[in-house]
Amino acid sequence: MSEKKILVTGGAGYIGAHTVVELFRAGYHPVIIDDLTKSDTTLLTGIEKIIGKKPTFYQGSSCDYDFLRKVFQKDGPISCVMHFAAYKSVGESVHEPLMYYRNNINSLVAVLEIMQENNVKDFIFSSSCTVYGEPDTIPVTEDAPFKRAESPYGATKQMCERILEDTHLRNLRIISLRYFNPIGAHESGFIGELPIGIPGNLVPYITQTAAGKREKLTVFGDDYNTPDGSCIRDFIHVVDLAQAHVKAMEHLNTLSDKKLYDTFNVGTGQGVSVLELIEKFEHITGVKLNYKIGSRRPGDIEKVYADPTKINNGLGWSTKFSVEDALLHAWQWEQNLLKSSNR
């Protein structure tokens, strides 16, 4: 098994932590960096429980050139960088746009420049379906044009992809994974989505409401042009998503190309509405949710789900978990958090 070192920026966060576990399972040595501004050490502890040892971790910002240089020098040689370090709340980005532009774009540029200093060629970018804006046709293929982003968060992902398109000409091999809506948790219940403060994503708000941490869940709008009036999304299990990152990196390893830029949608290909998701959660857990219908939320797209044909064929990746699996695992994770806080 390979002991190649993979730098995982934002590796103490939700998707990064699950990817770290999958990298370990595949025989790699992840090196985590995270400034812990949008996370804490909870998921690092969970990773340790799953893999049986402390992961390599450095606390610091992906925008900090000196910090990045020290990590590359101390834990090199790095074979590939997986870049998750970005702020990701659509709603927060609408209220704090400059914070999002500063962090999400500056961190990418800093990481790419330090990669070039250290002659690291392979890069996997954490992109998003928000780059498509409100798409003209559904399901969405990778050829869909970028429309004006509905939020500053989406705009940062569009700009980051443009930077990567331009940068790959400097002999870099880059894959952008445009993922849809990650949900769920690791089957062990040791790691999952852990929002700091009020959740910006739907499923942790659902599980916190079910657990009694939140009084009520608000569904943002029931007057969209969808069958039940609520927004439609492509909800993908976070472990399936994590495995897509490993597949993408291993795909780069098979190529002889010295420079490359490619994009893949990562989704199930199935659209599920917000109200359908609530119904599925109630059915799978037996817990009745207290929710109300509210007004539309700025930055939200009406409906979007992926055409995953390219990643299915090109990377040999497909989803293994259902939406119901993801909801059950998220609920198990929430219950474990509740037990820990009551001890």
N, C-alpha and C positions, 0 to 999 in steps of 0.2 A: 504494500500500500504506500502511496505517495505521502511524503511529509512536507509537501510544498506549503509555504506560508502564504496565506491569503489575508490581506488587510481588509477589515470590515469596519468602515466608518459608520457611526450610529449603531454599533453592535449591541448596545444595551437597551435599544428600543424594540418595539414590537416585532417588526418584520426582520430586522437585523438579528435579533436574538434567536429566532427560529431558524434563520439561515446559518448561523453559527453552529447550531446543533446538527443540521443536515451536512454541513461541511465536515464536522468531526465524524459523523457516521460514514461519510464517503472516504475517510482516510486522510483528510487535509488538516493543516494546523492553522486555525483562524487566529488572527491578531486583532483584538477589538480596540477601537478608540471611540470615546464618547465623552462629551462634556457634561452630561447628566443634567442639562438645563430642561429637557423635556422628558426625563426619565430619572430613575434612581438605581440603586444596586439590586433591587428585587429580582430582576430577570437574570442578572449575573449569578445570583445565588441559585436560581432555578436551573440555569445552564449547568452549573456545577453538580447539582443533584442528578441531572439526566446523564451527563457524560462521565461522572465519577471523578472529576478532578477540576481544579480551578482553571478557568480559561485565562489566556494571556490578555491582560487589560491595561490600557493606559488612559487616564482621565485627562482630557484636553480638547481643544476646539479644532475642527477641521479647517477653520479659517486661519489658524495660527501656523505660519510658515516654520518658525523655530521649533515648535512642538512636533510638527510633522517630520522635519528633518531628523530630530532625535529618535523618533520611533523607527524610521527607515534605517537609520544607522545601527540602532540597538538590536532590532529584530529582523534585519535583512538576511539574505535577499528575499524580497517580496516577489511572488510570481504573478499575482493578480490583485487588483483592488476592486472591491465591491462597495459602492458609494450609496449609503442610505442616509447619511447625515443631512437632514433637511427638516425644516418645519413643514407640517403637513395638514393643518386644519384650514379647510376652505373658509369657514366662518371667521376664524381669527385673522386670516389673511386679508379679508375685506376691511377689518377694523385696524389692522397693523400692517399695511402694505410695505412700508419701508423696511420694517424688521424682516419681512419675508424676502424682499429683493436682496437685502444686504447679506443675510445668512445663506440663502439657498444658492445664489449665484457666486458669491465670494468663496464659499467653501469648495465648490466644484473647481473653480479656477486655481485655487491654492493646491488642491490635491493633484490636479493635472500637471502643474508646474513642478511639484516635488517628484512626481512619477518620472517626468522627463529628466530631472537631475540625477535620478537613480536608475535610469535605463529600464524602467518597468513599462511593459508594452500593453498588457491586457487589462481591460477595464469593463466592469458591468455596472450600468447606471440604473438606479431606481427611478423610473419615470412613471407616468400615470396616464390613464385614459382622459384626464382633463385636458390634455394637449389638443384633443379633437374639438373642444368646445361643444356646442349643441350640434351633433352630427346630422347630415342630410339624410343618410341611409343607415339602417340598422339591420343586421349586426354590422359592426364597424370593422373594416379591414385596415391593415397598416398603410394602405394607399390613400386612405381618406385624408383630405386636406385639413391642415390646421385652420380652424376658424378662430375668431377673436375669443380668447379665454374668458370664461364667466367669472373668474376670480383672480386676484394677484397670485395665489398659489399656482393655479393653472398656467398663468403667464410665466412664472419662474421656470416651470418644467419645459414650456415651449422654448424659452431662451436658452436653457441648459442644453436641450437637444440641438439647438442651432450651434452652440459653442462646440459640442461634440462633433457635429458634422464637419465643422471647419478644422477642428483639432486633429482628427484622425489622419489627415494628410501628413502629419508629422510622424509617420510610422507608428501609429497606435492602432490597436485592434479593439474596437468598442462595440458593445451590444447594449442597446437601451431596451429595457423590459417595461412595456407600458401596461401596468396592471390596473385592474378594475377595482373591485371593493373587497379588500382582504378582511376576513372575519374568522372567528374561531380561536382555538388555542391548541397547544400540544396535548396529545392524548394522555400524557402523564398527569396533566393538571399542574405542572410545576412552572410553566411559563405561559403567558397569554397577554392580551392587550391590557395595559395599565396606564390609563390616562391620568395626568396630573391635574387635579381640579375637576371642573365640569367636563364630561366627555364631549368631544367634538364629533365622534362617530356614533352611528346608530346602535350597533350591537352592545358595546359596553354600557350605553344608556339603558338599553333593554334589560341587561342582566343586573345592573345596579338598581333599577326600579323593581325588578322581581325580588331582589334581595332585601328591599326595604331601605336602601341607601338614598334613593330618590323617591320623592312623593309621587311623581307623575311623569310620564313620557309624553312629549309633544311630537305629533306627526306634522311636518311642515308642508301643509297644503294638501287638499283633497279635490282640487279643481283643475288638475293637469289633464292633458289629453291622453289619458291612459285608461284601461278598463275599470279600475276602481278609483281613479282620480289622484292616486299617490304616485310619487316618483318611482321609476323602474331602474334597477341596478343589476349588475352582474356580480354576485357575491361568491368569492372564491376562498376556500380554506387556506389559512396562512401557511400550513405545512406544505400543501401543493405549491404554493407560490415560492416558498423557500427552496423547494426541490428544483423549481425552474431556474433559479440562479446557479445552482450547481451544474445543471444541464447546459446552461449557456456558457459557463466557464469551460466545461469539458469540450463543448463544441469548438471553442476557439483553439483548444489544444490540438484538435485534429486538422486544423487548417494550415496551409503553407503560406497564406497571404501575410505580407509584412504590414499591410495597413488595411483596415476594414471598418466600415460603420454599418451596422444593421439594427433593425428594430423588430420586436415581436410583441404582439398583444398577449397578455396572460390573463385569461378568463375562462369561464365555463362554457360560454356561448348561450347561456340561458338567462333570460331576464326575469327578475322577481321584484314585485312591488314592495314598498315599505309595509303596507297593510298585510300583504301576503306573508312577509317575513315575521311580523308579529303573530299572525295566526299559526304559522309553523312552530314558532317558539312555544306558544301556549300548548300546542298539541304534543310536542316532543317532551316537554318538561312537566306538563300538568299544572303549570302556574299561570294564573289569570293576571294579565297586566292591566294596570291602571294607566290609561292613555287618553289624550284629547287631541282634537284636530286644531292646529294653529294656522297662522298665515304662512305664505311661502317664505323661504329663507333666501336672502340675497346670495348669489353665486351658485345656486343649485341648478343642475341640468335636469330637464324633464325625464328623458329616458336614454339609457345607453347600455349596450352589452356587446360583447366581443364576438368576432369571428376568429376562433382559435386555430383555423386550418394551418396557417403558416408555422406556428410553434409545434403543433401536433406532428407535422411532416418534417419540418426542418431540424427540430431538436429532439424529436422522439419523446416529447413530453405530453402528458394528458392528466387530467384531474383524477384523483383516486377517492376523494371525499365528497359527500353530498352536502347540500346546504343544511340538511337536518343534522348531519354529523358535526358540522361546524358550530351550529347553535348549541348542541349538546355539550361539546367540548368547551365552549365559551361559558356555559352555565356551570360546568364542573370547576373550571378555573375560578369563577366568581365565588363559588361555595368554599373553595380552598382559601381564598383571600379572607372570606368572612370568618372561617375557623381560626386562621392565623391572628386576625385582629381581636378575636374574643379570648385568646389564650392569656 
